[in-house]
């Protein structure tokens, strides 16, 4: 695929753009050498090695490459135009603008992402066991923490734990070796499945088997899916496959009933 120079970077929503120096205008006339991923972060490095465009989609962001002539969204959160007429557009559903775009020099982006833990995908059972044993955490919180493992979000934490047959409230330090092996296999399997589906353009409803499917039958055993609500995230799980029939306490509902 031929890489065309950038004609214009922007506009960007004021809540989306997180940097101001270097300015986005510094991208004009440059080419990207490709794209790489670090955790949930996308990095577009310029061919001259001087700049890195950073994109984090958060939970609702979508990044699309539109060929010349394809219909474009009216108000994207960020837009990058190439000299051949193609565009790279970032859109974000919902009222909250949490997706991030920034332009960095290489040493600055390395510092920005220095807090990230090792990549979750293909980490391996042995290394995962070491990380799990280092700190006692509930599994769902552990999987979401980018400082522990990089690359797993809220939805895929739900999918992974269903596949592994593990409770989201199980403690990392209490897992048996066989359970650690199941978790490692589930991480690789679910992330690979998600990547394949997303590359085919699958929607959330197609990609997720348990996330956002409250009351629907578990794809493994048919038991209705349950959930636990928190202020910033929701855990979906199967009481039969993951918690030995126990329904986990919903903290937010409990507070309302006091």
N, C-alpha and C positions, 0 to 999 in steps of 0.2 A: 504494500500500500504506500503510495507516495505521500510524503509529509509536506504540506503546504505551509508557508509562513503565516504567522498570526497577523491579521489586519488590525484588529481592535480587541482589547480586553475590557469588558464592561458593556453595559452598566452592571453594577452590583447593588443589591439591597443594602441599606445602611446597617441592618442587623446581621447581615451575612458576611460582609467584608470585615476581617479582623486585623488587617495590617494596613499601613499607609506608606511605609518606606521599606523596600522600593515601591514606587507607585505602579499600579496596573499598566500604565502607559509604557512602562519599561519593557513589556512583552512584545510590543509592536515590532514587526519585522523579524522576529526570532522564530525558530522551529523547535518543536518538542522532539526529543530523542526517543520518547516512549512513555509508558506509565508503569509505575510499580505500586505495590501495596505494602503498608506497614500497619498491622492491626486493622482497624477500620478506616484508616487514612489512605487517600489516593494521592500519589506524588507524581507530578508531571515535570520532568527536568528538561531544561532547554539544551539544545545540542552544544552550545558553547560552554556549558557547565556553570554558568553564572547565576542562574535563577531556578527556583523550584516553585511551581504552583501547587498549593496544598488544598485539598477538598476533603471535608468530612461531612458525610450525608446525614449523620445523626439517625433518627428513627423514621423521618418522613421525607427526606430528600431523595430526589431522583436525578441522575445525570444521564443525559442522552446526547448522542452524536447525530446530528441531522444533516443529511446530504444537501447539496445545493437544490433549492426549489421545494424542499419538504416544508410542510406547515410548521410554524414556530409558535410557541406559547406567547401570549401578549405581554405578560409581566413576569418573566423569569427572575429568580433570585440572583442569578448570575448568567452572563452570556459571554462567550468567547467566539469571535468571528475570524475565519481564515480567508486567505486571499482568493480561494476558489469558490467562495460562496457558502461553504459548509459552516456549521456552527456547533459549538458545544454548549448545551444549556443545562442549568441547574434549576429545578423546580422543587417546591416544598408545599405539601398539602397542610391544611389546618392553619389556625391563626398564629401559632407560635413559630417564630423563625429561629430555629436552632442550628440549621446547617451552617457550615463554616467554609469560608474561602480566604486564603491568604497567599501573599507572594513573599518568598523568603530567599535569602542567600543560602547556599548549601550548609554552612556552619550553623546558621541560625535555625534551620529546620531540624538539624540533628539535635540541637539543644531543646527545641520545642517538643520533640518526641522522645526525649531521653528517659522519661518516666515509664514508658511502656515495657511490659513484661515480654517474655518470649512468645513467639507465634504459637497459637493454639493448634493450628493445623499441622499434623504429622509431628507432633511433639514427641510422641512415644510414651509407653507405659512407665518406663523407669524414671524418666525426667518428670513426668506428671506426678508420680508417687512422691518424689522429693519435694515438689512444690506444695502438694497437698499436706504433707506432714509438717511443713514449716510454720503453719498458722492455722489455728482452729477457727473455721468459718462455716457457715451454712453454704451448701453447695451452690444454690442459685446465686447468692451474693458473690461467691468466689468466681463463678464462671463469668459474671458481668464485669468484674473488676479488671480493667485494662492493665493495671499495675501487676496483677498476678498472671494473667494470660491475655494476650492481645488478639482481638479478632472476633470475639463472641459478644453478641448483643442480647437484649432481653428476650426477644422472640426465639432465637436459636438456643438459648439456655433452656427454654421450655422443651423444645424439640429434642435436644440432646438428652435431657434427663428422662424423658419418656422412653427413648430408645435404649438407654442404659438401665431402665427399670429402677431408678433411684429417687428417693424423696428429695424434693428441693430443700427441705429442712435438715437433711442428714449432715453431720459434721465432717469436714474434710479429714480430720484426724481419726475418725472412727471407721473409715472404709477398710474393708478386707482387701487383700491383694487381688482377688478375683473381681471385686467390685471396681477397683482402680482400672483393671484391664478392660472391663466393660465400658467404663467411662471414657477411656482413651479411644477405644474403637468407635464409640458413639460420636465423639467429637469429630474424628476424621470422617466417618460415614455421613453425618448430617451436614457438615460444612461442604463436603464434596457434592452431596445431593443438592444443596442450596445453590452452589455455584453453577452447577449444570442447568438447573431450572432457570436461574436468573439470566444465564447466557442465551436461553431460548425465549426470553421475554415473559416468563411466567409471572402471574400476579401473586400477591400475598396469599390470597385464598387458595391458590393451587400449591404454593410452596409450603405453607404451614399445615401440618396435620393436627396440631393441638392448640397452637397459639390463637387466641381470639375465637375459640370454638366452644364457649361455655354451653353445657347441656347437650352438646352433640356426642354421639357415641365414640368412645375411644377406638382408634383404628386397629388397636391390638386385641382388645377384649370386648369392646362394645359398651363398657360402663360409661355413664354420662360424665363428661369432662367437668371438673370443678375448678375453682379459682380462689386466689387470695389477693385482695386489693391493697395496694400501698399508695402513697401520694404520687409517686413518680413512676411506678411500674406495677404490673399485674402478673402474678404467677398462675399459669394454667397447668393442671396435672391430672392424672388418672388415679383416683383413690384405690382402685384394685391393683393396677400394675406398679404403683410407686409407693403407696403408704399403707399397704396391708389393710385396706378398708377404712382407714381413719380419714376423716374430713378435717383438714387443717383449719385452724382458727383464723377467721377473717378479722384482722386487727381494726380496719377502718369501720366495719359494721359494728364491732363490739363497742367502739367509742361512742357511736351514735345511740346505742341502746342503754348507756349508763344513766 
